[in-house]
Amino acid sequence: MKKVVIIAIAIVAAMSCGRQGSESSSAVSFDEVLETRRSIRDFDASKEVTEAQVREILTTAQGAPSWTNSQPSRYYVAISPDKADAVRELIGERNKQSTKGAPVFIVSTFVKGLSGFSRGKIFNEIGDGWGAYDNGLSNAYLVLKA
């Protein structure tokens, strides 16, 4: 039986929100991406995030490594204002305030029972929790791409 555990809610405000000077067409180094990445707490509601941009971000996250390529991460996207408001109602008050104006929610989860197993037997020291590590790697790819 598949069990889905909600790990985090990531918010994508715009493709350029994590990088300074992203309008430039020149390639940036990985170090530059890490050094200029930042968490956005004040979203610009006038910036639109397209479905194509979200798909590009999710495709990148899908390329993250996982236990035996099990790919346990699952993402649920709320891109319409109604759906984003519905997700916002499920989170705590403090997060409601910090996500005000965020045009898109991406809910990150993982399927238990996929990572950390070999031939149906637990194959590591943390058993069924290994999917959280795989999900964390996928989320890192997602955030860096955004």
Secondary structure as UniProt FT lines:
FT   STRAND          4..11
FT   TURN            15..18
FT   TURN            20..23
FT   HELIX           30..36
FT   TURN            45..46
FT   HELIX           51..62
FT   HELIX           67..69
FT   STRAND          73..78
FT   HELIX           81..88
FT   TURN            89..90
FT   HELIX           93..98
FT   TURN            99..101
FT   STRAND          105..111
FT   TURN            112..113
FT   TURN            115..116
FT   STRAND          117..118
FT   TURN            119..120
FT   STRAND          121..122
FT   TURN            125..126
FT   HELIX           127..129
FT   HELIX           130..145
//
